[in-house]
C-alpha cells in the first residue's frame, strides 16, 4: 500500500457547500449567465450550471465548482480561509472611501474665446470679468481643500477657458504650495485648457510647478474645427501647436487630451484614434456625450442614442486592440477603468462609476462665484438653471455645512446602487456607478428607472462586451490584464 | 556534482570528547594565532605554519602533512573534496571520521538544513521527512552562525519544516540578524505555523533587516494543494499564515513546484494570487528536481516542460501583468517560450547544476541554469536543443 493518499481522499466533500453572496445576470443569447461576487470577481456559467449551483447540486469535483470556490462564490470545509480573503478584498475595494475628497475643481473663469455648440458649461463671452473667480473666493476654497483628509490632493483648474484667468491660477498654485509646506499632502495640479491662448510664460510656470495640462482634441482637423469654432477657425492648429510646445517645455507626459463625441464623430472612430496615435499619445478616452449645458439646449444629445454610441465604442476598441496586436501599445482609458474594477481588487476611483456616488466625496467643484457644487456635471446643470446639487457657498457656509448638507447626503444615500431597485440584483453592480446627477438630469430622480436609463443601457453593453472578449479572445485578455493594472 | 560530505581516509589527534567540531579552512600561513587555533590549515607543500587547530591534505598528497607540528590533529581528505578552498567551513565528526562542508565561501547559495521533521509529506519532496529527534541540526547551526564571514551574501534555512522549533527558530533568526547584519536570509516553510498569530508576531518582532520566507501554494483548489502536500487542512492554514505575515509586514515569497499535478490550474492559481495575495513579495515557479519522493512518484508527477510551455507563459504573463514579481526556476531556456525567458533565473545551486551534450554550442547556455544532476540522471525534457540566436541558413552552397 502506498504511503501517499489519492487526490480523491483530499477532494472528498465533508459537508455540503455554503453559498456566499453573489449576483447573476443573463450574458448573451446562448443562455449563459455572468455571476459576480461582492469583490467583483466574475465567472460565466451556463444556465443549468447556475441552477445546479443555487440548488446545492453542483458536483464538488466539477471545474465550475473549483472555479466558483477559488473565486469565493461558495465555501466548504476545505476553504475556511475564504471569508477572510473575501473581507480583505472588499476592504481593499472600498479603502479609498475613507480618504474622502481627492479632486478639487476650481472654476477660475467662465469666459472662453471658443463657441462650441456642445459646450457643457455655457461659456460667457471673453471680456466679462464678472465671470472670474476672485482671490477671496480662491482663499476660501483652499481652506476647504486642505480640510479634506485625503493624503493625495489634485487641484484641477477649469473654465470657460481657464488660462484667461491665469493670474488667479498662479496665485492659487503658489498659495496651495505654501499651505502644503505644513500640510504635506501629495499635491498635484492640472489645468484644463484648449491651449489656444497658452503662452511661453504660462508653460514655464507649469514646468516649474509640475502642473499637467489637459486639453481637448476631437479628432481630425475638419471634425475638430466644426465641433470647436473660434475666431480664426483654427482651434485644431492651435491645439496641436500648444501640445507640441507644452511637451517641449513642460514635458512629454505633461499633456493629455480628451475628445468629445458628437454625431459627426460616430462614423469616424478610426480617424479619431489615428489622430491621437499620430500625435504620439499613448491612449485616449472614448467618451459618451453628457446631457448637460449647451449639449441639451441644442439637442445634440438627441442626435444619437446609447446604442449608436456603443457601436462607436466597440469599433474603436476593436481598432485599438488591433493596434496593440500590431505592436503599437495604445490604451483606451474608459475600458481600462472598467477592467480595473473587473479584474483587480482595487478601485480606480472614477467618479462616473462609483457607488456610493463620487459626488463631493471623491471630487468637488468650487465655482467662480463661490458656489460649491457636488461635481462638474452639477455646476453644468446649475448653469441650465437647476441648483439641486448646489451644496452651499464659500462665502456663507462652513466645510461641515457643505458636507453634511441634505443636498449632498440625500442623493448619496438614495442612489447607493447596492440598495437601488434593479441595481441591487444586477451582476454588473460592482463595476457600475450610482450616477445620481445623470439620473436626476434626464429622469428627475436621483435613482431613476434603470430600465429606461441610457446610462444603464450603455454601461451594461460595455460590461457584456468586455466579458465576452475576455473569454473568447486570448490576445485581448493579455492586453486587458495590462490595462487593468496600469 | 560536488560531493559535500565524505569520510576522511585518515583522521588523528582530535579530542574524541568533542563529537562534532567546525573548522574554517585556511590556506593562509600568516593567519594570526587567535584565528589559526580555530581553523584547519590546508597543506599544499610549502612550509607548514604552527598553531592551527587541524591540518588537512588531500589523498595522494598526504606527505605534506609531515611538515605539520608533531602531535597536532591531522586529516586526509578524499579526492572528491579537492574543490575545498580558503574560507569554506567543515563540520568534522571525530568519532565517525567524517566531514560535511557546511559553508562554501565562493557561492551565493548557502543552504542550511535545520530539521528533517515535517508536517507535510509532499509528493515531490526532495528531502523526505524523517520523524526523528534531530535538534542537533539547529544546535550546530547556532554554533555555525558566529563562524560565518561578515560578507556572506545569502543564507537559506530549510527543512523539513523549520517552524517546528517555534521560539528557537525565532532566536536563530535574531542571532543571524545581529551577527550577520549584511546577509539576506531566506527561510523555507509551509507557512502553517504562522496561522498562530502569536508565533507570527514573535517572528516579526525579530525585525530582521533582510528576511524572506518562501511558502508553497500549489493550487487555487484547496483539495489539490492538500493532496500535493499530503495533509488535510494545509491550504487554509497556509493562507492564514501568509495573511498574518503580511499583516505584520513580513516579506513572503510564494513557491509553486510545477508538475503534472499542478500544471492544469497554474493560470487559475496565478489569478488567485493576483486577486487575493497581490501583496506577496515574490512568486517562484519551479521545475521538478528528480530526487527524493519525486523518483517514486514520477509517473504521477512527470510532464515534459516543453509540453506545458504555453500554460507556463500564460501564468507568467498574468502575474507579470498584475506586477507581481515572478521568476521561473529550474527550467532550461530551450523549453520555455521566448516571452518567459526573461523571467528565468540561473537558480540551481552550483554543486548541483550540469548540462547535456545537446547543450554544446547553444547560444543561450551562458544565461541558462542548466539541469539538476538528478534531472540529467533520471528525467529531463525530450526537447533539449541548442538555441541559435542568429538564424542558420537552411541550405548552404558548397563549392564544387
Boltz contact constraints between the chains, C-beta under 6 A:
constraints:
  - contact:
      token1: [A, 4]
      token2: [B, 230]
      max_distance: 6.0
  - contact:
      token1: [A, 7]
      token2: [B, 227]
      max_distance: 6.0
  - contact:
      token1: [A, 10]
      token2: [B, 223]
      max_distance: 6.0
  - contact:
      token1: [A, 10]
      token2: [B, 226]
      max_distance: 6.0
  - contact:
      token1: [A, 10]
      token2: [B, 227]
      max_distance: 6.0
  - contact:
      token1: [A, 11]
      token2: [B, 223]
      max_distance: 6.0
  - contact:
      token1: [A, 66]
      token2: [B, 221]
      max_distance: 6.0
  - contact:
      token1: [A, 70]
      token2: [B, 220]
      max_distance: 6.0
  - contact:
      token1: [A, 70]
      token2: [B, 272]
      max_distance: 6.0
  - contact:
      token1: [A, 78]
      token2: [B, 222]
      max_distance: 6.0
  - contact:
      token1: [A, 78]
      token2: [B, 223]
      max_distance: 6.0
  - contact:
      token1: [A, 79]
      token2: [B, 222]
      max_distance: 6.0
  - contact:
      token1: [A, 80]
      token2: [B, 236]
      max_distance: 6.0
  - contact:
      token1: [A, 81]
      token2: [B, 236]
      max_distance: 6.0
  - contact:
      token1: [A, 81]
      token2: [B, 239]
      max_distance: 6.0
  - contact:
      token1: [A, 81]
      token2: [B, 240]
      max_distance: 6.0
  - contact:
      token1: [A, 85]
      token2: [B, 276]
      max_distance: 6.0
  - contact:
      token1: [A, 345]
      token2: [B, 275]
      max_distance: 6.0
  - contact:
      token1: [A, 481]
      token2: [B, 321]
      max_distance: 6.0
  - contact:
      token1: [A, 482]
      token2: [B, 321]
      max_distance: 6.0
  - contact:
      token1: [A, 485]
      token2: [B, 321]
      max_distance: 6.0
  - contact:
      token1: [A, 485]
      token2: [B, 322]
      max_distance: 6.0
  - contact:
      token1: [A, 485]
      token2: [B, 323]
      max_distance: 6.0
